[in-house]
Structure formats: structure tokens, C-alpha cells
């Protein structure tokens, strides 16, 4: 399935809609970060925030992928070589992947001086996950390339979030593929049962479509905790709270089709019910100014990028950014 391009203005409108929903609001900041309170212990010693230029209120790229193919047919297709080159660029620029689940709840435990990136895959295509008979990833699939990149760059964690529909990864089978993803540290998340445009359905219809995706995952991989949803076509249901919670589901993060980085999950401007994503794209592709190559250039050139201090229990940032912090996180603040 393919998505229409969504401009920045539409994303901003969706964020306002999501934050103002009346049926099942997104978790409050304190609730979002309850599980991210001082509990985790980083394996890498923390450094003084100023030493690494820490800015944990900075922007985070949430990248969106669909199909890998040698012959791209739309702006949502990328070649395996394109994908490999983008991952290697991220690794060289000190990005460390985290899942959508960990990002949206503030569980960002990465080394000092590095930047989080969220790799997300929609539509559960065979080019993303296809396993050989022995259970290893088939060549040039997304999981194979991600694994290979992590071997070349050990700091680059081979984790991603896969937003799946019913009958996911048909060449391998949902049960086998989803189980493999879970066993290898990836997140299995919801993309509705049949890739329905939720904005075209009434409230009950939208809830059924979301629930169908949830149930398909639970049937294929019993015990899976599904906490994230990607909206097909980036289309928000009405009321927007239906995306966050309904019969049989409750999500900490809802993801749009996007055109810009997300604010930090520690920022008071963070809207977990409408998280923007960036389409993976080359520097000269259609709408390239909103794609990953151009955005990574901007993030590298500016001072708005999230930079970790290496301590998952604090939120470090330049003191001039103090007003951007979510009030619920005041006790964890580490301004400098």
C-alpha cells in the first residue's frame, strides 16, 4: 500500500487534533515516563553534559520505510543499496537505533554523544522480513541489511519497529516472522488489520480496524505487547483518541506519515498521539526537501539534534532550553 505525501502543515493539524481528542487521551507526560524513571543502568559511563554537548530536548528522526526493490516504482520504494547506504550513514554519524516503544516512553539508553534514530517499517512486506529455511534473514532484506550494518558498526543497534497488517510477511508466515522479530529485539507494532483509511470510517469502524490488527498480532505471536500504532495513509480517525485507545488496545505512541523530525519525548511539545516521521529518500528524489537525506543534512549542520549524555535516568540540555522541558520531568532535569 502507498501513502500520499503529507506536508508539514497537515502534520501540525493532526498533532493539534490528537492532543485535543475527547475519547481516550494520550498518556500524560508523567504517565509516559513512569516506566522510564531511574531504573535502567547504562552500560556506558555517563559524561558531563557539556563535555559531549548533550541536548536531550533535541529533535529525533523517525524514519519510515516500505518496500526494498531493485526497481523502485514509487517514492516509497528504495533499493537495497539505498537502504544499506542510509544505515551506514546513520552509523558513521553516531546515530543509535531505538524502537518506537522505547522512544515514545523515554527509555533512551544510548552512549554519551550519540543520537537516537527510530527505524520504522510499514505494510509488513516480504522485502523487509523474509527468512531462509534455516531461520536466517534472506539476502537484501531489511533485517539482513540491518544485521550486517550492526556487525560492521558495533555501536549501531540492530533494532527497528515493524508496523504490520494481518497476514504479515506472507513468504515466511506471520507466526514465524513475528516470533523471529521479537526474539531478535525488534518491536512488532500495529498498522491495522487491512490497511484501512481510518479517516473514512466512523468511530466504531475505525476501532474495529485497529482491533483487527491487534488481534492478528496476538494470534500469530501470543504474548506480544503491542504499544505502538502507525496510521495507514497517515489518516487520523475521528475522534483522534480512537487511535490511542479502544476495545482491546491502548497505545503509547501513534505515528503519522511525515515530513519532519519529532521533538524529544522529554519536551512539553511532544504529542504521543501524533508523532511525525520522515520518508526515506535520496537527496534528489521527489519531495526530497522533506525526505531523509535532506533532513539528516540539516540535523548534522544545525544544533537542534538530540544528543545523549549517556545517563538514561536524567534529561540533560543547555540551560537556555529549560522552558522546553515537560514539567513532569523536572526532577530528572540536568541543565548546564
C-alpha positions as YAML, in Angstrom:
chain: A
units: angstrom
residues:
- id: 1
  name: UNK
  ca: [0.00, 0.00, 0.00]
- id: 2
  name: UNK
  ca: [1.16, 3.54, -0.69]
- id: 3
  name: UNK
  ca: [0.67, 6.82, 1.09]
- id: 4
  name: UNK
  ca: [0.01, 10.32, -0.20]
- id: 5
  name: UNK
  ca: [2.62, 12.93, 0.66]
- id: 6
  name: UNK
  ca: [1.64, 14.80, 3.84]
- id: 7
  name: UNK
  ca: [3.01, 18.37, 4.13]
- id: 8
  name: UNK
  ca: [4.23, 19.91, 7.34]
- id: 9
  name: UNK
  ca: [1.06, 21.90, 7.86]
- id: 10
  name: UNK
  ca: [-1.11, 18.79, 7.78]
- id: 11
  name: UNK
  ca: [1.07, 17.14, 10.38]
- id: 12
  name: UNK
  ca: [0.76, 20.12, 12.66]
- id: 13
  name: UNK
  ca: [-3.01, 19.97, 12.29]
- id: 14
  name: UNK
  ca: [-3.04, 16.28, 13.11]
- id: 15
  name: UNK
  ca: [-0.96, 16.93, 16.20]
- id: 16
  name: UNK
  ca: [-3.45, 19.52, 17.41]
- id: 17
  name: UNK
  ca: [-6.31, 17.14, 16.68]
- id: 18
  name: UNK
  ca: [-4.66, 14.31, 18.56]
- id: 19
  name: UNK
  ca: [-3.84, 16.41, 21.58]
- id: 20
  name: UNK
  ca: [-7.40, 17.68, 21.75]
- id: 21
  name: UNK
  ca: [-9.21, 14.36, 21.45]
- id: 22
  name: UNK
  ca: [-12.16, 13.57, 23.67]
- id: 23
  name: UNK
  ca: [-12.23, 9.77, 23.74]
- id: 24
  name: UNK
  ca: [-9.18, 8.29, 25.38]
- id: 25
  name: UNK
  ca: [-6.49, 10.97, 25.58]
- id: 26
  name: UNK
  ca: [-2.85, 10.15, 25.03]
- id: 27
  name: UNK
  ca: [-0.98, 9.32, 28.22]
- id: 28
  name: UNK
  ca: [0.07, 12.36, 30.22]
- id: 29
  name: UNK
  ca: [3.75, 13.17, 30.45]
- id: 30
  name: UNK
  ca: [4.06, 11.72, 33.93]
- id: 31
  name: UNK
  ca: [2.38, 8.50, 32.81]
- id: 32
  name: UNK
  ca: [4.53, 8.28, 29.66]
- id: 33
  name: UNK
  ca: [7.71, 8.44, 31.68]
- id: 34
  name: UNK
  ca: [6.66, 6.41, 34.72]
- id: 35
  name: UNK
  ca: [8.47, 3.37, 33.38]
- id: 36
  name: UNK
  ca: [11.47, 5.47, 32.43]
- id: 37
  name: UNK
  ca: [12.18, 6.69, 35.95]
- id: 38
  name: UNK
  ca: [15.59, 5.83, 37.45]
- id: 39
  name: UNK
  ca: [15.66, 2.07, 36.98]
- id: 40
  name: UNK
  ca: [17.76, 1.32, 33.94]
- id: 41
  name: UNK
  ca: [21.51, 1.29, 34.32]
- id: 42
  name: UNK
  ca: [23.55, 2.25, 31.29]
- id: 43
  name: UNK
  ca: [26.49, 0.01, 30.39]
- id: 44
  name: UNK
  ca: [28.42, 3.09, 29.25]
- id: 45
  name: UNK
  ca: [29.65, 5.58, 31.90]
- id: 46
  name: UNK
  ca: [27.90, 8.94, 31.73]
- id: 47
  name: UNK
  ca: [29.89, 12.06, 30.93]
- id: 48
  name: UNK
  ca: [29.41, 15.67, 31.93]
- id: 49
  name: UNK
  ca: [26.67, 17.05, 29.65]
- id: 50
  name: UNK
  ca: [28.80, 19.96, 28.47]
- id: 51
  name: UNK
  ca: [31.62, 17.57, 27.53]
- id: 52
  name: UNK
  ca: [29.51, 15.92, 24.84]
- id: 53
  name: UNK
  ca: [27.19, 18.84, 24.07]
- id: 54
  name: UNK
  ca: [24.23, 16.91, 25.43]
- id: 55
  name: UNK
  ca: [20.81, 18.03, 24.27]
- id: 56
  name: UNK
  ca: [18.14, 15.55, 25.24]
- id: 57
  name: UNK
  ca: [15.45, 18.03, 24.28]
- id: 58
  name: UNK
  ca: [16.64, 17.92, 20.68]
- id: 59
  name: UNK
  ca: [14.97, 16.56, 17.56]
- id: 60
  name: UNK
  ca: [14.87, 12.85, 16.72]
- id: 61
  name: UNK
  ca: [14.47, 11.44, 13.19]
- id: 62
  name: UNK
  ca: [11.81, 8.74, 12.98]
- id: 63
  name: UNK
  ca: [12.48, 7.22, 9.56]
- id: 64
  name: UNK
  ca: [9.79, 5.47, 7.52]
- id: 65
  name: UNK
  ca: [10.42, 2.60, 5.08]
- id: 66
  name: UNK
  ca: [8.13, 0.44, 2.98]
- id: 67
  name: UNK
  ca: [9.44, -1.66, 0.11]
- id: 68
  name: UNK
  ca: [13.01, -2.56, -0.83]
- id: 69
  name: UNK
  ca: [13.29, -3.37, -4.52]
- id: 70
  name: UNK
  ca: [15.87, -3.16, -7.28]
- id: 71
  name: UNK
  ca: [13.30, -1.35, -9.43]
- id: 72
  name: UNK
  ca: [11.55, 1.34, -7.38]
- id: 73
  name: UNK
  ca: [8.05, 2.09, -8.65]
- id: 74
  name: UNK
  ca: [7.15, 4.95, -6.29]
- id: 75
  name: UNK
  ca: [8.70, 7.43, -3.89]
- id: 76
  name: UNK
  ca: [8.09, 4.93, -1.09]
- id: 77
  name: UNK
  ca: [10.39, 2.31, -2.64]
- id: 78
  name: UNK
  ca: [14.12, 2.17, -2.04]
- id: 79
  name: UNK
  ca: [16.74, -0.17, -3.39]
- id: 80
  name: UNK
  ca: [18.62, -2.47, -1.01]
- id: 81
  name: UNK
  ca: [21.75, -0.45, -1.85]
- id: 82
  name: UNK
  ca: [19.97, 2.79, -0.91]
- id: 83
  name: UNK
  ca: [18.89, 1.30, 2.40]
- id: 84
  name: UNK
  ca: [22.36, -0.02, 3.18]
- id: 85
  name: UNK
  ca: [23.93, 3.35, 2.37]
- id: 86
  name: UNK
  ca: [21.46, 5.18, 4.61]
- id: 87
  name: UNK
  ca: [22.09, 2.85, 7.54]
- id: 88
  name: UNK
  ca: [25.84, 3.22, 7.12]
- id: 89
  name: UNK
  ca: [25.47, 6.98, 7.04]
- id: 90
  name: UNK
  ca: [23.49, 6.87, 10.27]
- id: 91
  name: UNK
  ca: [26.14, 4.68, 11.89]
- id: 92
  name: UNK
  ca: [29.00, 6.96, 10.78]
- id: 93
  name: UNK
  ca: [27.14, 9.99, 12.14]
- id: 94
  name: UNK
  ca: [26.77, 8.34, 15.57]
- id: 95
  name: UNK
  ca: [23.08, 7.51, 15.43]
- id: 96
  name: UNK
  ca: [21.93, 4.55, 17.52]
- id: 97
  name: UNK
  ca: [18.58, 2.90, 16.71]
- id: 98
  name: UNK
  ca: [15.91, 2.64, 19.40]
- id: 99
  name: UNK
  ca: [12.46, 1.16, 18.96]
- id: 100
  name: UNK
  ca: [9.33, 3.29, 18.74]
- id: 101
  name: UNK
  ca: [8.24, 1.72, 22.03]
- id: 102
  name: UNK
  ca: [11.36, 2.95, 23.82]
- id: 103
  name: UNK
  ca: [11.38, 6.33, 22.10]
- id: 104
  name: UNK
  ca: [7.79, 7.28, 22.89]
- id: 105
  name: UNK
  ca: [8.16, 6.33, 26.56]
- id: 106
  name: UNK
  ca: [11.56, 7.97, 27.03]
- id: 107
  name: UNK
  ca: [13.58, 4.78, 27.50]
- id: 108
  name: UNK
  ca: [16.53, 6.10, 25.53]
- id: 109
  name: UNK
  ca: [19.66, 4.35, 26.79]
- id: 110
  name: UNK
  ca: [22.43, 5.11, 24.31]
- id: 111
  name: UNK
  ca: [26.08, 6.14, 24.72]
- id: 112
  name: UNK
  ca: [27.11, 9.70, 25.51]
- id: 113
  name: UNK
  ca: [27.47, 11.87, 22.44]
- id: 114
  name: UNK
  ca: [25.26, 9.70, 20.24]
- id: 115
  name: UNK
  ca: [21.85, 10.41, 18.72]
- id: 116
  name: UNK
  ca: [18.73, 8.22, 18.73]
- id: 117
  name: UNK
  ca: [17.06, 7.27, 15.46]
- id: 118
  name: UNK
  ca: [13.85, 5.27, 15.11]
- id: 119
  name: UNK
  ca: [13.69, 2.92, 12.11]
- id: 120
  name: UNK
  ca: [10.08, 2.07, 11.22]
- id: 121
  name: UNK
  ca: [8.71, -0.24, 8.54]
- id: 122
  name: UNK
  ca: [5.13, -0.20, 7.29]
- id: 123
  name: UNK
  ca: [2.99, -2.80, 5.49]
- id: 124
  name: UNK
  ca: [4.88, -5.98, 6.52]
- id: 125
  name: UNK
  ca: [6.31, -6.62, 3.04]
- id: 126
  name: UNK
  ca: [8.49, -9.61, 2.23]
- id: 127
  name: UNK
  ca: [11.32, -7.26, 1.28]
- id: 128
  name: UNK
  ca: [11.51, -6.29, 4.94]
- id: 129
  name: UNK
  ca: [11.40, -9.76, 6.51]
- id: 130
  name: UNK
  ca: [11.92, -13.00, 4.64]
- id: 131
  name: UNK
  ca: [13.62, -15.91, 6.36]
- id: 132
  name: UNK
  ca: [15.56, -18.76, 4.82]
- id: 133
  name: UNK
  ca: [14.59, -22.33, 5.76]
- id: 134
  name: UNK
  ca: [17.29, -22.28, 8.45]
- id: 135
  name: UNK
  ca: [15.77, -19.16, 10.01]
- id: 136
  name: UNK
  ca: [18.40, -16.69, 8.82]
- id: 137
  name: UNK
  ca: [17.37, -13.49, 7.02]
- id: 138
  name: UNK
  ca: [17.30, -13.75, 3.23]
- id: 139
  name: UNK
  ca: [19.88, -11.58, 1.43]
- id: 140
  name: UNK
  ca: [18.98, -7.95, 0.76]
- id: 141
  name: UNK
  ca: [16.01, -7.93, 3.08]
- id: 142
  name: UNK
  ca: [15.78, -5.09, 5.54]
- id: 143
  name: UNK
  ca: [16.53, -7.30, 8.54]
- id: 144
  name: UNK
  ca: [19.55, -8.81, 6.77]
- id: 145
  name: UNK
  ca: [20.99, -5.41, 5.88]
- id: 146
  name: UNK
  ca: [20.33, -4.07, 9.37]
- id: 147
  name: UNK
  ca: [22.12, -7.07, 10.89]
- id: 148
  name: UNK
  ca: [25.08, -6.66, 8.54]
- id: 149
  name: UNK
  ca: [25.37, -2.96, 9.34]
- id: 150
  name: UNK
  ca: [25.43, -3.66, 13.07]
- id: 151
  name: UNK
  ca: [28.26, -6.16, 12.60]
- id: 152
  name: UNK
  ca: [30.26, -3.53, 10.73]
- id: 153
  name: UNK
  ca: [29.44, -0.79, 13.26]
- id: 154
  name: UNK
  ca: [29.05, -2.48, 16.68]
- id: 155
  name: UNK
  ca: [27.56, 0.61, 18.35]
- id: 156
  name: UNK
  ca: [24.70, 0.58, 15.83]
- id: 157
  name: UNK
  ca: [21.96, -1.50, 17.47]
- id: 158
  name: UNK
  ca: [20.10, -3.75, 15.00]
- id: 159
  name: UNK
  ca: [16.61, -2.89, 16.27]
- id: 160
  name: UNK
  ca: [13.60, -1.48, 14.47]
- id: 161
  name: UNK
  ca: [9.82, -1.25, 14.70]
- id: 162
  name: UNK
  ca: [7.68, -3.17, 12.23]
- id: 163
  name: UNK
  ca: [4.13, -1.87, 11.78]
- id: 164
  name: UNK
  ca: [2.32, -4.92, 10.46]
- id: 165
  name: UNK
  ca: [-1.06, -5.79, 8.97]
- id: 166
  name: UNK
  ca: [-2.89, -9.11, 9.16]
- id: 167
  name: UNK
  ca: [-1.17, -11.94, 7.25]
- id: 168
  name: UNK
  ca: [2.19, -10.24, 7.70]
- id: 169
  name: UNK
  ca: [5.30, -11.34, 5.78]
- id: 170
  name: UNK
  ca: [3.49, -13.90, 3.61]
- id: 171
  name: UNK
  ca: [6.64, -15.56, 2.24]
- id: 172
  name: UNK
  ca: [7.68, -16.61, 5.74]
- id: 173
  name: UNK
  ca: [4.37, -16.69, 7.58]
- id: 174
  name: UNK
  ca: [3.20, -14.36, 10.31]
- id: 175
  name: UNK
  ca: [3.90, -16.65, 13.25]
- id: 176
  name: UNK
  ca: [7.47, -17.45, 12.24]
- id: 177
  name: UNK
  ca: [8.33, -13.91, 11.14]
- id: 178
  name: UNK
  ca: [6.86, -12.11, 14.14]
- id: 179
  name: UNK
  ca: [8.41, -14.56, 16.57]
- id: 180
  name: UNK
  ca: [11.80, -14.06, 14.91]
- id: 181
  name: UNK
  ca: [11.45, -10.28, 15.18]
- id: 182
  name: UNK
  ca: [10.62, -10.46, 18.88]
- id: 183
  name: UNK
  ca: [13.47, -12.87, 19.60]
- id: 184
  name: UNK
  ca: [15.93, -10.50, 17.90]
- id: 185
  name: UNK
  ca: [14.95, -7.39, 19.82]
- id: 186
  name: UNK
  ca: [12.67, -5.75, 17.29]
- id: 187
  name: UNK
  ca: [9.27, -4.26, 18.08]
- id: 188
  name: UNK
  ca: [6.13, -5.68, 16.48]
- id: 189
  name: UNK
  ca: [3.50, -2.93, 16.23]
- id: 190
  name: UNK
  ca: [0.08, -2.37, 14.67]
- id: 191
  name: UNK
  ca: [-0.80, -0.98, 11.22]
- id: 192
  name: UNK
  ca: [-4.47, -2.11, 11.32]
- id: 193
  name: UNK
  ca: [-5.83, -5.39, 10.01]
- id: 194
  name: UNK
  ca: [-6.37, -4.44, 6.38]
- id: 195
  name: UNK
  ca: [-4.61, -1.10, 5.96]
- id: 196
  name: UNK
  ca: [-7.85, 0.83, 6.23]
- id: 197
  name: UNK
  ca: [-8.05, 4.60, 5.83]
- id: 198
  name: UNK
  ca: [-9.27, 5.37, 9.34]
- id: 199
  name: UNK
  ca: [-10.46, 8.86, 8.47]
- id: 200
  name: UNK
  ca: [-13.03, 7.34, 6.09]
- id: 201
  name: UNK
  ca: [-14.61, 5.18, 8.81]
- id: 202
  name: UNK
  ca: [-16.94, 6.03, 11.65]
- id: 203
  name: UNK
  ca: [-15.73, 5.64, 15.22]
- id: 204
  name: UNK
  ca: [-16.81, 2.02, 15.55]
- id: 205
  name: UNK
  ca: [-15.36, 1.11, 12.16]
- id: 206
  name: UNK
  ca: [-12.01, 2.65, 13.00]
- id: 207
  name: UNK
  ca: [-11.89, 0.81, 16.30]
- id: 208
  name: UNK
  ca: [-12.67, -2.48, 14.55]
- id: 209
  name: UNK
  ca: [-9.89, -1.93, 12.01]
- id: 210
  name: UNK
  ca: [-7.34, -1.18, 14.73]
- id: 211
  name: UNK
  ca: [-8.54, -4.06, 16.89]
- id: 212
  name: UNK
  ca: [-8.26, -6.43, 13.93]
- id: 213
  name: UNK
  ca: [-4.59, -5.60, 13.57]
- id: 214
  name: UNK
  ca: [-4.02, -6.05, 17.30]
- id: 215
  name: UNK
  ca: [-5.78, -9.41, 17.29]
- id: 216
  name: UNK
  ca: [-3.83, -10.63, 14.26]
- id: 217
  name: UNK
  ca: [-0.54, -9.93, 16.04]
- id: 218
  name: UNK
  ca: [-1.70, -11.60, 19.25]
- id: 219
  name: UNK
  ca: [-2.85, -14.66, 17.32]
- id: 220
  name: UNK
  ca: [0.38, -15.00, 15.33]
- id: 221
  name: UNK
  ca: [2.69, -14.28, 18.27]
- id: 222
  name: UNK
  ca: [0.89, -14.84, 21.58]
- id: 223
  name: UNK
  ca: [2.09, -12.69, 24.43]
- id: 224
  name: UNK
  ca: [3.21, -9.80, 22.23]
- id: 225
  name: UNK
  ca: [2.76, -6.47, 24.00]
- id: 226
  name: UNK
  ca: [1.65, -4.06, 21.27]
- id: 227
  name: UNK
  ca: [2.14, -0.44, 22.33]
- id: 228
  name: UNK
  ca: [2.53, 1.46, 19.03]
- id: 229
  name: UNK
  ca: [0.31, 2.17, 16.02]
- id: 230
  name: UNK
  ca: [1.12, 3.64, 12.59]
- id: 231
  name: UNK
  ca: [-1.82, 5.23, 10.81]
- id: 232
  name: UNK
  ca: [-2.36, 3.89, 7.26]
- id: 233
  name: UNK
  ca: [-2.04, 6.80, 4.80]
- id: 234
  name: UNK
  ca: [-1.29, 8.95, 7.85]
- id: 235
  name: UNK
  ca: [-5.05, 9.36, 8.22]
- id: 236
  name: UNK
  ca: [-6.29, 10.21, 11.71]
- id: 237
  name: UNK
  ca: [-9.64, 8.75, 12.81]
- id: 238
  name: UNK
  ca: [-12.36, 10.90, 14.28]
- id: 239
  name: UNK
  ca: [-12.29, 11.41, 17.16]
- id: 240
  name: UNK
  ca: [-8.49, 11.20, 17.28]
- id: 241
  name: UNK
  ca: [-8.49, 9.39, 20.63]
- id: 242
  name: UNK
  ca: [-9.71, 6.24, 18.84]
- id: 243
  name: UNK
  ca: [-6.15, 5.80, 17.55]
- id: 244
  name: UNK
  ca: [-4.76, 5.77, 21.07]
- id: 245
  name: UNK
  ca: [-7.19, 3.52, 22.85]
- id: 246
  name: UNK
  ca: [-10.25, 1.39, 22.20]
- id: 247
  name: UNK
  ca: [-11.65, -2.07, 22.83]
- id: 248
  name: UNK
  ca: [-8.70, -4.41, 23.29]
- id: 249
  name: UNK
  ca: [-5.90, -1.91, 22.69]
- id: 250
  name: UNK
  ca: [-4.10, 1.05, 24.21]
- id: 251
  name: UNK
  ca: [-1.07, 2.66, 22.60]
- id: 252
  name: UNK
  ca: [1.68, 4.87, 23.99]
- id: 253
  name: UNK
  ca: [2.54, 6.21, 20.53]
- id: 254
  name: UNK
  ca: [0.67, 6.83, 17.27]
- id: 255
  name: UNK
  ca: [2.74, 7.54, 14.14]
- id: 256
  name: UNK
  ca: [1.89, 9.69, 11.13]
- id: 257
  name: UNK
  ca: [3.16, 9.74, 7.57]
- id: 258
  name: UNK
  ca: [5.57, 12.53, 7.89]
- id: 259
  name: UNK
  ca: [7.83, 15.22, 6.68]
- id: 260
  name: UNK
  ca: [9.91, 16.32, 9.67]
- id: 261
  name: UNK
  ca: [11.73, 15.03, 12.77]
- id: 262
  name: UNK
  ca: [9.96, 14.52, 16.06]
- id: 263
  name: UNK
  ca: [10.57, 16.64, 19.10]
- id: 264
  name: UNK
  ca: [12.12, 14.87, 22.06]
- id: 265
  name: UNK
  ca: [9.80, 12.70, 24.15]
- id: 266
  name: UNK
  ca: [11.00, 14.77, 27.11]
- id: 267
  name: UNK
  ca: [9.75, 18.03, 25.62]
- id: 268
  name: UNK
  ca: [6.42, 19.51, 26.70]
- id: 269
  name: UNK
  ca: [5.58, 19.89, 22.99]
- id: 270
  name: UNK
  ca: [5.76, 16.12, 22.45]
- id: 271
  name: UNK
  ca: [2.42, 14.70, 21.29]
- id: 272
  name: UNK
  ca: [2.46, 10.89, 21.58]
- id: 273
  name: UNK
  ca: [-0.87, 10.67, 19.73]
- id: 274
  name: UNK
  ca: [0.61, 12.20, 16.55]
- id: 275
  name: UNK
  ca: [4.33, 11.52, 16.10]
- id: 276
  name: UNK
  ca: [5.76, 12.67, 12.75]
- id: 277
  name: UNK
  ca: [8.03, 10.53, 10.61]
- id: 278
  name: UNK
  ca: [10.42, 11.19, 7.73]
- id: 279
  name: UNK
  ca: [10.14, 9.23, 4.49]
- id: 280
  name: UNK
  ca: [13.42, 7.61, 3.47]
- id: 281
  name: UNK
  ca: [14.53, 9.39, 0.30]
- id: 282
  name: UNK
  ca: [17.59, 10.33, -1.68]
- id: 283
  name: UNK
  ca: [18.74, 13.95, -1.98]
- id: 284
  name: UNK
  ca: [17.25, 14.36, -5.47]
- id: 285
  name: UNK
  ca: [14.08, 12.29, -5.08]
- id: 286
  name: UNK
  ca: [10.57, 13.69, -5.39]
- id: 287
  name: UNK
  ca: [9.77, 15.97, -2.43]
- id: 288
  name: UNK
  ca: [13.40, 15.47, -1.37]
- id: 289
  name: UNK
  ca: [13.28, 18.52, 0.90]
- id: 290
  name: UNK
  ca: [11.03, 16.52, 3.21]
- id: 291
  name: UNK
  ca: [12.98, 13.24, 2.89]
- id: 292
  name: UNK
  ca: [15.64, 11.61, 5.00]
- id: 293
  name: UNK
  ca: [18.77, 12.67, 3.09]
- id: 294
  name: UNK
  ca: [17.96, 16.37, 3.30]
- id: 295
  name: UNK
  ca: [16.78, 16.17, 6.91]
- id: 296
  name: UNK
  ca: [19.90, 14.31, 8.01]
- id: 297
  name: UNK
  ca: [21.95, 17.06, 6.35]
- id: 298
  name: UNK
  ca: [20.01, 19.72, 8.28]
- id: 299
  name: UNK
  ca: [20.32, 17.89, 11.59]
- id: 300
  name: UNK
  ca: [24.07, 17.42, 11.11]
- id: 301
  name: UNK
  ca: [24.58, 21.08, 10.21]
- id: 302
  name: UNK
  ca: [22.48, 22.59, 12.99]
- id: 303
  name: UNK
  ca: [22.28, 22.38, 16.77]
- id: 304
  name: UNK
  ca: [18.76, 21.02, 17.12]
- id: 305
  name: UNK
  ca: [19.61, 17.30, 17.17]
- id: 306
  name: UNK
  ca: [19.12, 15.12, 20.26]
- id: 307
  name: UNK
  ca: [22.48, 14.33, 21.85]
- id: 308
  name: UNK
  ca: [22.66, 11.87, 24.73]
- id: 309
  name: UNK
  ca: [24.70, 12.36, 27.89]
- id: 310
  name: UNK
  ca: [24.82, 8.58, 28.37]
- id: 311
  name: UNK
  ca: [22.68, 8.54, 31.51]
- id: 312
  name: UNK
  ca: [19.17, 7.15, 30.86]
- id: 313
  name: UNK
  ca: [17.94, 8.40, 34.23]
- id: 314
  name: UNK
  ca: [18.44, 12.13, 33.58]
- id: 315
  name: UNK
  ca: [17.46, 14.64, 30.92]
- id: 316
  name: UNK
  ca: [20.44, 16.83, 30.04]
- id: 317
  name: UNK
  ca: [20.18, 20.00, 27.97]
- id: 318
  name: UNK
  ca: [21.61, 23.53, 27.63]
- id: 319
  name: UNK
  ca: [20.08, 25.76, 30.29]
- id: 320
  name: UNK
  ca: [18.66, 28.07, 27.62]
- id: 321
  name: UNK
  ca: [16.26, 25.26, 26.66]
- id: 322
  name: UNK
  ca: [14.83, 24.86, 30.15]
- id: 323
  name: UNK
  ca: [11.38, 26.10, 29.14]
- id: 324
  name: UNK
  ca: [11.06, 23.29, 26.59]
- id: 325
  name: UNK
  ca: [11.18, 20.54, 29.23]
- id: 326
  name: UNK
  ca: [8.00, 18.71, 30.20]
- id: 327
  name: UNK
  ca: [7.15, 19.84, 33.76]
- id: 328
  name: UNK
  ca: [6.64, 16.21, 34.78]
- id: 329
  name: UNK
  ca: [10.37, 15.63, 34.31]
- id: 330
  name: UNK
  ca: [11.68, 18.49, 36.44]
- id: 331
  name: UNK
  ca: [13.29, 16.14, 38.98]
- id: 332
  name: UNK
  ca: [15.30, 14.42, 36.24]
- id: 333
  name: UNK
  ca: [16.49, 17.65, 34.62]
- id: 334
  name: UNK
  ca: [20.23, 18.16, 34.19]
- id: 335
  name: UNK
  ca: [20.66, 21.62, 32.67]
- id: 336
  name: UNK
  ca: [24.13, 23.07, 32.14]
...
